[in-house]
């Protein structure tokens, strides 16, 4: 299922995601479990010793922010920069 992010550019993202793990072997990422489809676009997160834990309140706020984004309740970069000034 695709959701349009920007009507002007037609940029979309796929809301159906799969999480998997893997290891770097010989400079290549080897995925554990079911292989990914050829041509899949992936995002790689590397665990760091600087990890953190969220409080229940912060986790709830983060989940609500994600839900807002999924509903299309977003600010474009121009609005964010205006607010920062």
Secondary structure, DSSP 8 states (H G I E B T S, - for coil): -EEEEETTTTEEEES------EEEETTEEEE-SS---TT---------TT-----HHHHHHHHHHHHHHHTT----HHHHHHHH-
